[in-house]
Amino acid sequence: LYYVVPAWRGTGIAALLDSQAVAWLRAQGCRRARLSVSETNARAIRFYRRQGWRDTGPRPGKPGELVMERAL
């Protein structure tokens, strides 16, 4: 789980954080990653799509959340 506070949004720090998380997961041998995001958080969904994540549908048991996945 990671979150960028409003004061830092739009600065590029989120892309750096995402790339570091992906690099760490790859180094651990992971081949895929998944995350959850609120269906109403359009800004985050757009960000994740730009970073290579894809929407795989609703999160089971968590109404209002989407699952996004990325190949590593």
N, C-alpha and C positions, 0 to 999 in steps of 0.2 A: 504494500500500500504506500503510495506517495501522493502528496498534495502540495500544490504551489499556492502560497498565500496571495491574496489579491494584489498587494503592493509589488510583487515580482512577476505577475502575469504580463505577457507581451514583451518580456525582456530577452527571451531565448533560453532562459534557465530551464524551462520545462523540457525543451528538446535535448538539452545537455543531460538532464536527469534521466530522461527516457533512454538515451543512448548508453549512459553508464549502467543503468539497470539491465538493458539488453546485453551489454558486454559481459557483465557479471554472470548473468544466467548462462550465456554461451560458455564461459570459462568453467562453469559447474557441470557442463555436459548436457544442458537442457536443449531440446530441439524445437520446442513450442512453448509459448507463454500465453496465459489468459489473464484477463482482468475484467472487473465489473465497473460499469459506469451508469449513472442515472440516465434514464431515457430523456429526461428534461434538460440535461446538461449538454446542449447543442455545441457549445464552444469546446468542451472536452472531447466530444465525439469527433468533431472536425479535426482537432489536434491529433487524436490518435490515428485517424485515417491518414493524415499527412505523414505520420511516422511509420506507416505500413501495417497498422492493425486493421483487422476487418471484423465487422459485426457478424456474430454467429447466431444472434437471436436472444430471446429473453432468458434471464437467469432463473433456472428452476427454483421454485420456492421463495423467490424474492421479487414480488411484483414491483414493477417500475424500474427494474435494472436490466441492462443489456450485458451480454458477455461479448468481449472482443478478444480476438486471438491473433497471434503473430508467429510466423515461422522464424526460427532463429538460425 
